[in-house]
Amino acid sequence: MQIERMNENHIDDVYLISLEEFKENSWSKNLFIKELQDNKFKDAFVGIKNNQVVGFVNLCFNDEEMTILNLATKSAFKRQNVAKMLMQTAFEVAKNKSISRMFLEVEVDNFPAINLYKKFGFEVLKIRKNYYPNHHDALEMIKYLSD
Ligand SMILES: CC(C)(COP(=O)(O)OP(=O)(O)OC[C@H]1O[C@@H](n2cnc3c(N)ncnc32)[C@H](O)[C@@H]1OP(=O)(O)O)[C@@H](O)C(=O)NCCC(=O)NCCS
């Protein structure tokens, strides 16, 4: 799989994956486009296999902190290390920007994602009640990075 920086040509595929995976909690297509345009404190990547987008990750950051805004793998490509490679890319960006803390939110019953994040060393910081448009709770997770 190749990792590429997300661009506007990827957005239709990214949005379809997002709709399939996040359903009513998905970002709109416009929000994906807007996030790409606001590239000073944002970055985004896609995983490509055989010329098709099979996963994506959106990141935002400031001087010291990075947040993984969303991450998904197209269903036919799950359990093939797509998310692992996208997470490794996020960690490379974090390292290059000397980020010291990484954050993310994940639905409390999303075991595949929680497993993935724990594998990358994230710990639960707190529960955010009623966090999603569907009113489900989120876990806020954190990972401290050392030099
Ligand atoms: C969570 C998600 C991104 C994982 O993507 P993936 O490409 O299938 O994950 P990978 O193959 O890279 O797996 C990496 C690790 O994640 C964990 N994992 C992934 N799927 C899992 C599952 N179904 N059950 C348990 N653990 C799972 C495992 O720890 C796995 O490592 P292992 O294969 O060595 O056991 C994917 O299931 C998805 O898109 N879910 C819907 C969207 C979502 O919930 N995104 C995250 C919230 S922002």
The ligand as an SDF file (V2000), in Angstrom:
LIG
                    3D

 48 50  0  0  0  0  0  0  0  0999 V2000
  -10.7720    0.7500   13.3710 C   0  0  0  0  0  0  0  0  0  0  0  0
  -10.3300    0.6190   11.9270 C   0  0  0  0  0  0  0  0  0  0  0  0
   -9.8260    1.9700   11.4280 C   0  0  0  0  0  0  0  0  0  0  0  0
   -9.1910   -0.4160   11.8680 C   0  0  0  0  0  0  0  0  0  0  0  0
   -8.7500   -0.4720   10.5150 O   0  0  0  0  0  0  0  0  0  0  0  0
   -7.9510   -1.7020    9.8870 P   0  0  0  0  0  0  0  0  0  0  0  0
   -7.2840   -1.1940    8.6640 O   0  0  0  0  0  0  0  0  0  0  0  0
   -8.8570   -2.8660    9.7330 O   0  0  0  0  0  0  0  0  0  0  0  0
   -6.9030   -2.0200   11.0320 O   0  0  0  0  0  0  0  0  0  0  0  0
   -5.5050   -2.7930   10.8860 P   0  0  0  0  0  0  0  0  0  0  0  0
   -5.6440   -3.9790    9.9910 O   0  0  0  0  0  0  0  0  0  0  0  0
   -4.4360   -1.8340   10.5570 O   0  0  0  0  0  0  0  0  0  0  0  0
   -5.3440   -3.3310   12.3750 O   0  0  0  0  0  0  0  0  0  0  0  0
   -4.5180   -2.6680   13.3230 C   0  0  0  0  0  0  0  0  0  0  0  0
   -4.9010   -3.1080   14.7340 C   0  0  0  0  0  0  0  0  0  0  0  0
   -6.2060   -2.6100   15.0620 O   0  0  0  0  0  0  0  0  0  0  0  0
   -6.8880   -3.5300   15.9220 C   0  0  0  0  0  0  0  0  0  0  0  0
   -8.0890   -4.0180   15.2280 N   0  0  0  0  0  0  0  0  0  0  0  0
   -8.4730   -3.6960   13.9710 C   0  0  0  0  0  0  0  0  0  0  0  0
   -9.6560   -4.3050   13.6940 N   0  0  0  0  0  0  0  0  0  0  0  0
  -10.0050   -5.0030   14.7960 C   0  0  0  0  0  0  0  0  0  0  0  0
  -11.1290   -5.8230   15.1200 C   0  0  0  0  0  0  0  0  0  0  0  0
  -12.1200   -6.0420   14.2460 N   0  0  0  0  0  0  0  0  0  0  0  0
  -11.1880   -6.3530   16.3640 N   0  0  0  0  0  0  0  0  0  0  0  0
  -10.2080   -6.1480   17.2500 C   0  0  0  0  0  0  0  0  0  0  0  0
   -9.0960   -5.3790   16.9950 N   0  0  0  0  0  0  0  0  0  0  0  0
   -9.0040   -4.8180   15.7840 C   0  0  0  0  0  0  0  0  0  0  0  0
   -5.9110   -4.6720   16.1730 C   0  0  0  0  0  0  0  0  0  0  0  0
   -5.1660   -4.3190   17.3230 O   0  0  0  0  0  0  0  0  0  0  0  0
   -5.0400   -4.6090   14.9230 C   0  0  0  0  0  0  0  0  0  0  0  0
   -3.7690   -5.1430   15.1100 O   0  0  0  0  0  0  0  0  0  0  0  0
   -3.5170   -6.7290   14.7750 P   0  0  0  0  0  0  0  0  0  0  0  0
   -3.9930   -6.9470   13.3830 O   0  0  0  0  0  0  0  0  0  0  0  0
   -2.0370   -6.8660   14.9350 O   0  0  0  0  0  0  0  0  0  0  0  0
   -4.3270   -7.4880   15.7790 O   0  0  0  0  0  0  0  0  0  0  0  0
  -11.4780    0.0930   11.0140 C   0  0  0  0  0  0  0  0  0  0  0  0
  -12.1060   -1.0090   11.6390 O   0  0  0  0  0  0  0  0  0  0  0  0
  -12.5350    1.1300   10.6900 C   0  0  0  0  0  0  0  0  0  0  0  0
  -12.4450    1.8260    9.6780 O   0  0  0  0  0  0  0  0  0  0  0  0
  -13.5680    1.2450   11.5400 N   0  0  0  0  0  0  0  0  0  0  0  0
  -14.6650    2.1930   11.2840 C   0  0  0  0  0  0  0  0  0  0  0  0
  -14.2140    3.6320   11.4620 C   0  0  0  0  0  0  0  0  0  0  0  0
  -13.6710    3.8560   12.8500 C   0  0  0  0  0  0  0  0  0  0  0  0
  -14.2020    3.3610   13.8180 O   0  0  0  0  0  0  0  0  0  0  0  0
  -12.5780    4.6490   12.9370 N   0  0  0  0  0  0  0  0  0  0  0  0
  -11.9160    4.9320   14.1890 C   0  0  0  0  0  0  0  0  0  0  0  0
  -12.6390    5.9290   15.0120 C   0  0  0  0  0  0  0  0  0  0  0  0
  -12.1250    7.5910   14.6420 S   0  0  0  0  0  0  0  0  0  0  0  0
  1  2  1  0
  2  3  1  0
  2  4  1  0
  2 36  1  0
  4  5  1  0
  5  6  1  0
  6  7  2  0
  6  8  1  0
  6  9  1  0
  9 10  1  0
 10 11  2  0
 10 12  1  0
 10 13  1  0
 13 14  1  0
 14 15  1  0
 15 16  1  0
 15 30  1  0
 16 17  1  0
 17 18  1  0
 17 28  1  0
 18 19  1  0
 18 27  1  0
 19 20  2  0
 20 21  1  0
 21 22  1  0
 21 27  2  0
 22 23  1  0
 22 24  2  0
 24 25  1  0
 25 26  2  0
 26 27  1  0
 28 29  1  0
 28 30  1  0
 30 31  1  0
 31 32  1  0
 32 33  2  0
 32 34  1  0
 32 35  1  0
 36 37  1  0
 36 38  1  0
 38 39  2  0
 38 40  1  0
 40 41  1  0
 41 42  1  0
 42 43  1  0
 43 44  2  0
 43 45  1  0
 45 46  1  0
 46 47  1  0
 47 48  1  0
M  END
$$$$
